[in-house]
Amino acid sequence: MVDVLSKLQGWGKCLNCGDKVHESHRHFIDEKGCYCWNCAFIVGKIKEKEYIKNSAFDFSNNLHAAVDNNGKIHFWTGKNATPPWERSDRKQRSSPEYNAWRKDVYERDNYTCQDCGKRGGTLNAHHLKSFKKYKKLRYKVDNGLTLCELCHRERHRKGGARG
């Protein structure tokens, strides 16, 4: 079989990324040549379930994989099959990434409102640059601020970022 494979254009080298593809590693072959396993998924040669099932992950009905607009593969778990970057803003705010961001902002600010100094109580993690407009900054701790509920309302009333 190696003789047949060696006649394929590009055998031994991924047609997408150019990395070496060893026959003992997972790969995909078609009439044009071969792809490393990740690139085969990125360019759409294999489907999500096949990619997950034949990758080094525990297969679960709640495990999902997709390729973002930058060509990066992401994995997530849960019943929601919609990729995180395609979810509505409302769904984004209940995501594990959002919850981790909020917790990190609170911890950095010692669970203290950064406007009035009140510690504890009902706190909000406020986005300095809008959650909706600045999608790349959504989960950056530097773009967050711990505010008590009253100060958070006041920030928005005065025209602070809608975040």
DRENZAFI-584196 format. One line per 3 residues: number of its first residue (from 1); their letters; for each residue x, y, z of N, C-alpha, C, CB. Coordinates in Angstrom, 2 decimals. Glycine has a CB too. Layout:
BEGIN
NUM = A = X:Y:Z:X:Y:Z:X:Y:Z:X:Y:Z ~ ...
! end
This chain:
BEGIN
1 = MVD = 0.83:-1.20:0.00:0.00:0.00:0.00:0.87:1.26:0.00:-0.94:0.00:1.21 ~ 2.04:1.21:0.61:2.92:2.38:0.64:3.31:2.80:-0.77:4.18:2.08:1.46 ~ 3.50:1.81:-1.70:3.84:2.15:-3.08:2.73:2.96:-3.74:4.11:0.87:-3.89
4 = VLS = 1.49:2.56:-3.52:0.34:3.30:-4.08:0.29:4.68:-3.46:-0.99:2.54:-3.82 ~ 0.48:4.77:-2.14:0.42:6.05:-1.45:1.52:6.98:-1.90:0.50:5.84:0.05 ~ 2.70:6.44:-2.15:3.82:7.29:-2.54:3.60:7.91:-3.92:5.11:6.50:-2.54
7 = KLQ = 2.73:7.31:-4.73:2.43:7.87:-6.04:1.46:9.05:-5.95:1.85:6.80:-6.95 ~ 0.73:9.14:-4.84:-0.19:10.27:-4.66:0.60:11.56:-4.53:-1.09:10.05:-3.41 ~ 0.10:12.58:-5.17:0.73:13.90:-5.05:0.64:14.33:-3.59:0.05:14.96:-6.00
10 = GWG = 1.75:14.71:-3.01:1.74:15.23:-1.66:1.76:14.18:-0.56:0.55:16.06:-1.48 ~ 1.89:12.89:-0.89:1.92:11.90:0.19:3.10:12.16:1.10:1.99:10.45:-0.37 ~ 2.84:12.09:2.39:3.87:12.31:3.38:3.90:13.74:3.88:5.20:11.94:2.83
13 = KCL = 3.14:14.62:3.22:3.11:16.02:3.59:1.65:16.49:3.53:4.03:16.89:2.65 ~ 1.18:17.12:4.59:-0.21:17.59:4.64:-0.42:18.68:3.59:-0.56:18.12:6.05 ~ -1.45:18.51:2.79:-1.76:19.49:1.74:-2.22:20.84:2.30:-2.82:18.94:0.81
16 = NCG = -2.66:20.85:3.55:-3.15:22.10:4.13:-2.05:22.85:4.89:-4.31:21.82:5.07 ~ -1.40:22.19:5.83:-0.41:22.88:6.67:1.04:22.62:6.28:-0.61:22.49:8.10 ~ 1.26:21.58:5.47:2.61:21.28:5.03:3.42:20.42:5.99:3.33:22.53:4.79
19 = DKV = 2.87:20.09:7.14:3.58:19.25:8.10:3.71:17.82:7.57:2.86:19.25:9.46 ~ 4.73:17.13:8.07:4.95:15.74:7.69:3.82:14.87:8.24:6.33:15.23:8.21 ~ 3.32:13.99:7.41:2.28:13.04:7.81:2.88:11.66:7.76:1.00:13.15:6.89
22 = HES = 2.97:11.03:8.91:3.52:9.68:8.98:2.36:8.70:8.85:4.31:9.44:10.31 ~ 2.60:7.61:8.14:1.52:6.66:7.89:0.96:6.05:9.18:2.00:5.56:6.99 ~ 1.72:6.04:10.28:1.22:5.47:11.52:0.38:6.47:12.32:2.37:4.97:12.37
25 = HRH = 0.38:7.74:11.90:-0.45:8.76:12.57:-1.79:8.86:11.86:0.27:10.14:12.59 ~ -2.78:9.32:12.59:-4.10:9.50:11.97:-3.96:10.53:10.84:-5.17:9.96:13.02 ~ -4.58:10.20:9.72:-4.53:11.10:8.57:-5.72:10.79:7.66:-3.18:10.96:7.81
28 = FID = -5.90:11.60:6.66:-6.97:11.41:5.69:-6.35:11.47:4.30:-8.10:12.49:5.86 ~ -6.74:10.55:3.44:-6.21:10.50:2.08:-7.37:10.54:1.09:-5.34:9.22:1.87 ~ -7.22:11.36:0.07:-8.15:11.33:-1.05:-7.35:11.37:-2.35:-9.17:12.52:-0.97
31 = EKG = -8.03:11.55:-3.46:-7.33:11.51:-4.75:-6.31:12.64:-4.93:-8.33:11.58:-5.88 ~ -6.43:13.71:-4.16:-5.50:14.84:-4.27:-4.24:14.65:-3.43:-6.18:16.11:-3.86 ~ -4.32:13.87:-2.38:-3.18:13.67:-1.50:-3.62:13.39:-0.08:-2.27:14.89:-1.53
34 = CYC = -2.78:13.80:0.88:-3.10:13.48:2.27:-3.16:14.75:3.13:-2.07:12.50:2.85 ~ -3.86:14.59:4.25:-4.03:15.66:5.22:-3.75:15.09:6.59:-5.46:16.29:5.14 ~ -3.10:15.87:7.45:-2.99:15.44:8.85:-4.41:15.44:9.40:-2.03:16.38:9.70
37 = WNC = -4.62:14.77:10.51:-5.96:14.58:11.05:-6.66:15.91:11.34:-5.90:13.74:12.31 ~ -5.96:16.85:11.98:-6.57:18.13:12.31:-6.95:18.90:11.05:-5.62:18.97:13.17 ~ -6.06:18.94:10.09:-6.35:19.68:8.85:-7.50:19.04:8.08:-5.11:19.74:7.97
40 = AFI = -7.61:17.71:8.12:-8.72:17.04:7.44:-10.05:17.54:8.01:-8.60:15.50:7.58 ~ -10.08:17.78:9.31:-11.29:18.31:9.94:-11.47:19.79:9.58:-11.23:18.13:11.48 ~ -10.38:20.54:9.63:-10.45:21.98:9.35:-10.97:22.26:7.94:-9.07:22.61:9.52
43 = VGK = -10.50:21.49:6.96:-10.91:21.73:5.57:-12.20:20.99:5.19:-9.80:21.32:4.62 ~ -12.79:20.28:6.14:-14.09:19.65:5.91:-14.05:18.28:5.27:-14.90:20.53:5.08 ~ -12.92:17.61:5.32:-12.83:16.26:4.75:-13.48:15.22:5.65:-11.37:15.90:4.50
46 = IKE = -13.50:15.50:6.95:-14.15:14.56:7.89:-15.15:15.34:8.75:-13.09:13.84:8.79 ~ -16.16:14.63:9.20:-17.23:15.22:10.00:-16.84:15.26:11.48:-18.55:14.43:9.82 ~ -17.56:16.09:12.22:-17.28:16.30:13.65:-17.24:15.00:14.45:-18.33:17.22:14.24
49 = KEY = -18.25:14.18:14.34:-18.31:12.95:15.15:-17.16:12.01:14.84:-19.65:12.22:14.93 ~ -16.80:11.89:13.56:-15.68:11.04:13.18:-14.37:11.60:13.75:-15.58:10.91:11.64 ~ -14.22:12.93:13.67:-13.02:13.58:14.18:-12.87:13.32:15.69:-13.06:15.10:13.90
52 = IKN = -13.94:13.53:16.43:-13.90:13.33:17.88:-13.66:11.86:18.21:-15.21:13.82:18.55 ~ -14.41:10.99:17.56:-14.31:9.55:17.83:-12.91:9.02:17.60:-15.30:8.79:16.97 ~ -12.23:9.52:16.58:-10.91:9.02:16.23:-9.77:9.91:16.71:-10.82:8.85:14.76
55 = SAF = -10.09:10.84:17.59:-9.06:11.67:18.21:-8.75:11.09:19.59:-9.51:13.17:18.31 ~ -7.85:11.69:20.29:-7.42:11.16:21.60:-8.29:11.68:22.73:-5.97:11.53:21.86 ~ -9.61:11.75:22.49:-10.53:12.25:23.50:-11.49:11.15:23.89:-11.30:13.48:23.00
58 = DFS = -12.02:11.25:25.10:-13.09:10.35:25.50:-14.31:10.72:24.67:-13.39:10.43:27.04 ~ -14.86:9.75:23.97:-16.02:10.05:23.15:-17.25:10.18:24.03:-16.24:8.96:22.08 ~ -17.98:11.23:23.81:-19.19:11.50:24.56:-20.19:12.15:23.62:-18.91:12.40:25.80
61 = NNL = -21.45:11.86:23.83:-22.48:12.51:23.01:-22.53:14.01:23.24:-23.85:11.90:23.30 ~ -21.97:14.47:24.37:-22.00:15.88:24.70:-20.70:16.59:24.36:-22.31:16.05:26.15 ~ -19.77:15.93:23.68:-18.53:16.58:23.27:-18.69:17.06:21.83:-17.32:15.61:23.40
64 = HAA = -18.32:18.32:21.59:-18.46:18.90:20.26:-17.13:19.49:19.82:-19.56:19.99:20.25 ~ -16.96:19.61:18.52:-15.78:20.22:17.93:-16.21:21.03:16.72:-14.72:19.14:17.52 ~ -15.55:22.17:16.52:-15.82:23.00:15.35:-14.61:23.87:15.08:-17.10:23.87:15.57
67 = VDN = -14.58:24.42:13.89:-13.49:25.29:13.46:-14.00:26.73:13.42:-12.94:24.85:12.05 ~ -13.28:27.64:14.10:-13.71:29.03:14.12:-13.30:29.75:12.84:-13.14:29.75:15.33 ~ -13.61:31.02:12.74:-13.31:31.80:11.53:-11.82:31.97:11.27:-13.95:33.16:11.64
70 = NGK = -10.99:31.72:12.29:-9.54:31.82:12.13:-8.89:30.48:11.83:-8.93:32.42:13.38 ~ -9.71:29.43:11.65:-9.19:28.11:11.33:-8.70:27.34:12.53:-8.09:28.24:10.35 ~ -9.09:27.74:13.74:-8.68:27.06:14.97:-9.79:26.12:15.42:-8.33:28.09:16.08
73 = IHF = -9.39:24.91:15.85:-10.35:23.92:16.32:-10.65:24.18:17.79:-9.82:22.48:16.12 ~ -11.93:24.14:18.14:-12.37:24.31:19.52:-13.22:23.10:19.92:-13.18:25.63:19.70 ~ -13.13:22.74:21.19:-13.94:21.67:21.76:-14.78:22.26:22.88:-13.06:20.49:22.28
76 = WTG = -15.97:21.74:23.07:-16.81:22.13:24.20:-17.76:20.99:24.51:-17.59:23.45:23.91 ~ -18.27:21.00:25.71:-19.22:19.97:26.12:-20.56:20.62:26.41:-18.70:19.20:27.35 ~ -21.57:19.80:26.39:-22.92:20.27:26.70:-23.88:19.90:25.59:-22.92:21.78:26.93
79 = KNA = -25.14:20.15:25.84:-26.18:19.81:24.87:-26.21:20.80:23.71:-27.55:19.76:25.54 ~ -25.63:21.99:23.92:-25.66:23.01:22.89:-24.61:22.71:21.82:-25.42:24.40:23.50 ~ -25.08:22.36:20.63:-24.16:22.03:19.54:-23.69:23.27:18.78:-24.82:21.05:18.57
82 = TPP = -24.25:24.43:19.11:-23.83:25.66:18.45:-22.47:26.07:18.99:-24.88:26.79:18.66 ~ -21.51:26.34:18.10:-20.18:26.75:18.58:-20.28:28.01:19.43:-19.23:26.99:17.40 ~ -19.44:28.13:20.45:-19.51:29.28:21.36:-19.46:30.62:20.64:-18.39:29.21:22.36
85 = WER = -18.66:30.75:19.59:-18.53:32.04:18.90:-19.74:32.38:18.04:-17.29:32.04:18.05 ~ -20.65:31.42:17.86:-21.86:31.69:17.08:-23.09:31.85:17.95:-22.09:30.58:16.09 ~ -22.94:31.70:19.24:-24.08:31.83:20.15:-24.46:33.30:20.31:-23.76:31.21:21.52
88 = SDR = -25.71:33.50:20.65:-26.17:34.87:20.90:-25.45:35.42:22.12:-27.71:34.91:21.09 ~ -25.45:36.74:22.25:-24.81:37.37:23.41:-25.40:36.83:24.71:-24.97:38.89:23.35 ~ -26.70:36.58:24.70:-27.37:36.08:25.91:-26.80:34.71:26.31:-28.90:35.98:25.68
91 = KQR = -26.62:33.83:25.32:-26.07:32.50:25.61:-24.60:32.59:25.99:-26.25:31.57:24.40 ~ -23.88:33.54:25.39:-22.47:33.73:25.74:-22.32:34.04:27.22:-21.84:34.86:24.89 ~ -23.26:34.80:27.76:-23.17:35.23:29.16:-23.45:34.09:30.15:-24.15:36.37:29.41
94 = SSP = -23.89:32.95:29.65:-24.05:31.80:30.54:-23.04:30.71:30.22:-25.49:31.24:30.43 ~ -22.03:31.06:29.44:-21.02:30.08:29.04:-19.98:29.88:30.15:-20.33:30.53:27.74 ~ -19.29:28.76:30.14:-18.21:28.54:31.12:-17.11:29.61:31.02:-17.59:27.15:30.92
97 = EYN = -16.83:30.08:29.79:-15.80:31.12:29.61:-16.21:32.41:30.31:-15.56:31.38:28.12 ~ -17.47:32.76:30.18:-17.97:33.99:30.81:-17.92:33.86:32.34:-19.42:34.31:30.34 ~ -18.37:32.73:32.84:-18.36:32.52:34.29:-16.94:32.55:34.84:-19.02:31.18:34.64
100 = AWR = -15.99:31.98:34.12:-14.58:32.01:34.56:-14.05:33.44:34.53:-13.71:31.09:33.66 ~ -14.40:34.21:33.49:-13.97:35.61:33.39:-14.50:36.41:34.59:-14.47:36.24:32.06 ~ -15.77:36.25:34.86:-16.40:36.98:35.97:-15.73:36.65:37.30:-17.90:36.65:36.05
103 = KDV = -15.49:35.38:37.53:-14.83:34.95:38.77:-13.42:35.56:38.87:-14.75:33.40:38.84 ~ -12.68:35.55:37.76:-11.33:36.11:37.75:-11.34:37.62:38.03:-10.66:35.85:36.40 ~ -12.34:38.33:37.49:-12.46:39.77:37.75:-12.74:40.00:39.23:-13.59:40.41:36.87
106 = YER = -13.68:39.24:39.79:-14.00:39.39:41.22:-12.78:39.12:42.09:-15.15:38.43:41.62 ~ -12.07:38.04:41.79:-10.89:37.69:42.60:-9.81:38.76:42.50:-10.33:36.35:42.17 ~ -9.57:39.25:41.29:-8.56:40.29:41.12:-8.91:41.54:41.95:-8.43:40.67:39.62
109 = DNY = -10.21:41.88:41.99:-10.67:43.06:42.71:-11.04:42.77:44.17:-11.86:43.66:42.00 ~ -10.70:41.57:44.64:-10.95:41.18:46.03:-12.43:41.33:46.42:-10.09:42.01:46.96 ~ -13.32:40.99:45.48:-14.77:41.03:45.70:-15.22:42.38:46.25:-15.19:39.91:46.66
112 = TCQ = -14.61:43.45:45.73:-14.86:44.81:46.21:-15.26:45.70:45.04:-13.62:45.38:46.93 ~ -16.33:46.49:45.22:-16.77:47.43:44.19:-15.65:48.46:43.97:-18.10:48.13:44.61 ~ -15.27:48.62:42.73:-14.16:49.51:42.40:-14.58:50.97:42.34:-13.55:49.10:41.08
115 = DCG = -15.89:51.26:42.46:-16.36:52.65:42.49:-16.60:53.14:43.92:-17.64:52.78:41.68 ~ -17.32:52.35:44.72:-17.66:52.84:46.07:-16.89:52.15:47.19:-19.13:52.66:46.31 ~ -16.19:51.05:46.89:-15.38:50.37:47.90:-16.13:49.34:48.73:-14.78:51.36:48.80
118 = KRG = -17.43:49.15:48.47:-18.21:48.16:49.23:-17.71:46.76:48.88:-19.74:48.28:48.92 ~ -17.50:45.95:49.93:-17.02:44.58:49.73:-18.17:43.61:49.88:-15.88:44.24:50.73 ~ -18.27:42.65:48.96:-19.30:41.62:49.02:-20.65:42.13:48.56:-19.41:41.09:50.44
121 = GTL = -21.69:41.39:48.91:-23.03:41.74:48.47:-23.26:41.26:47.05:-23.26:43.25:48.57 ~ -24.22:41.87:46.39:-24.51:41.52:45.01:-23.56:42.29:44.11:-26.00:41.84:44.64 ~ -22.68:41.56:43.46:-21.66:42.17:42.62:-21.93:41.89:41.15:-20.28:41.66:43.01
124 = NAH = -21.45:42.80:40.30:-21.53:42.63:38.85:-20.13:42.80:38.28:-22.52:43.64:38.21 ~ -19.80:41.97:37.31:-18.55:42.15:36.57:-18.92:42.99:35.35:-17.89:40.75:36.15 ~ -18.38:44.18:35.30:-18.70:45.16:34.26:-17.63:45.16:33.18:-18.86:46.57:34.86
127 = HLK = -18.05:45.17:31.92:-17.10:45.27:30.81:-16.79:46.74:30.56:-17.67:44.60:29.52 ~ -15.52:47.11:30.59:-15.11:48.48:30.31:-15.35:48.82:28.84:-13.64:48.70:30.68 ~ -15.00:47.89:27.97:-15.31:48.02:26.54:-16.44:47.03:26.27:-14.03:47.73:25.62
130 = SFK = -17.43:47.48:25.57:-18.68:46.76:25.34:-18.52:45.28:24.99:-19.43:47.44:24.27 ~ -19.27:44.46:25.68:-19.32:43.02:25.44:-19.76:42.76:24.00:-20.28:42.32:26.44 ~ -20.72:43.51:23.54:-21.29:43.30:22.22:-20.35:43.77:21.10:-22.62:44.02:22.10
133 = KYK = -19.73:44.93:21.27:-18.91:45.51:20.20:-17.49:44.95:20.16:-18.84:46.99:20.37 ~ -16.92:44.61:21.31:-15.52:44.19:21.39:-15.44:42.70:21.74:-14.76:45.03:22.44 ~ -15.82:41.86:20.79:-15.90:40.43:21.04:-14.56:39.81:21.44:-16.42:39.73:19.82
136 = KLR = -13.46:40.34:20.92:-12.14:39.79:21.26:-11.74:40.13:22.69:-11.09:40.31:20.30 ~ -12.40:41.10:23.31:-12.07:41.50:24.68:-13.04:40.92:25.71:-12.05:43.02:24.79 ~ -14.00:40.14:25.26:-15.05:39.64:26.16:-14.50:38.96:27.40:-15.93:38.69:25.42
139 = YKV = -13.48:38.17:27.24:-13.01:37.35:28.37:-11.62:37.78:28.84:-12.98:35.88:27.97 ~ -11.24:39.01:28.53:-9.97:39.57:29.02:-10.24:40.21:30.37:-9.37:40.62:28.01 ~ -9.54:39.75:31.39:-9.75:40.25:32.75:-9.51:41.75:32.83:-8.84:39.52:33.74
142 = DNG = -8.56:42.25:32.04:-8.27:43.69:32.04:-9.44:44.52:31.52:-7.04:43.97:31.19 ~ -10.38:43.89:30.85:-11.55:44.60:30.35:-12.72:44.49:31.33:-11.96:44.04:28.98 ~ -12.46:44.03:32.53:-13.52:43.87:33.52:-13.28:44.69:34.76:-13.67:42.42:33.89
145 = LTL = -14.37:44.95:35.47:-14.32:45.75:36.69:-15.42:45.24:37.62:-14.50:47.28:36.39 ~ -15.10:45.03:38.88:-16.10:44.61:39.85:-16.85:45.84:40.35:-15.45:43.85:41.03 ~ -18.18:45.77:40.25:-19.03:46.86:40.72:-20.19:46.27:41.53:-19.57:47.71:39.54
148 = CEL = -20.63:47.02:42.55:-21.84:46.61:43.25:-23.01:46.90:42.31:-22.00:47.37:44.65 ~ -24.17:46.37:42.63:-25.32:46.52:41.75:-25.68:47.99:41.51:-26.52:45.79:42.34 ~ -25.64:48.79:42.55:-25.99:50.21:42.44:-25.00:50.97:41.54:-26.04:50.86:43.82
151 = CHR = -23.72:50.76:41.78:-22.70:51.43:40.95:-22.73:50.95:39.51:-21.31:51.19:41.54 ~ -23.07:49.69:39.31:-23.16:49.16:37.95:-24.30:49.85:37.19:-23.38:47.62:37.97 ~ -25.45:49.98:37.85:-26.58:50.68:37.23:-26.21:52.12:36.91:-27.81:50.65:38.15
154 = ERH = -25.50:52.78:37.84:-25.08:54.16:37.65:-24.13:54.30:36.47:-24.42:54.69:38.91 ~ -23.22:53.37:36.31:-22.28:53.39:35.18:-23.05:53.35:33.85:-21.30:52.20:35.26 ~ -24.05:52.47:33.79:-24.82:52.36:32.55:-25.71:53.57:32.34:-25.66:51.10:32.57
157 = RKG = -26.24:54.13:33.42:-27.08:55.31:33.31:-26.29:56.49:32.76:-27.67:55.67:34.68 ~ -25.03:56.57:33.14:-24.17:57.66:32.67:-23.58:57.38:31.29:-23.03:57.90:33.67 ~ -23.95:56.25:30.71:-23.47:55.96:29.36:-22.21:55.12:29.30:-23.23:57.21:28.63
160 = GAR = -21.91:54.41:30.40:-20.75:53.50:30.37:-21.00:52.40:29.37:-20.47:52.91:31.78 ~ -20.01:51.63:29.10:-20.12:50.54:28.10:-21.30:49.65:28.42:-18.82:49.70:28.06 ~ -22.01:49.30:27.40:-23.10:48.32:27.56:-22.46:46.96:27.62:-24.15:48.41:26.40
163 = G = -22.24:46.48:28.81:-21.51:45.22:28.91:-22.11:44.40:29.93:-20.09:45.42:29.20
! end
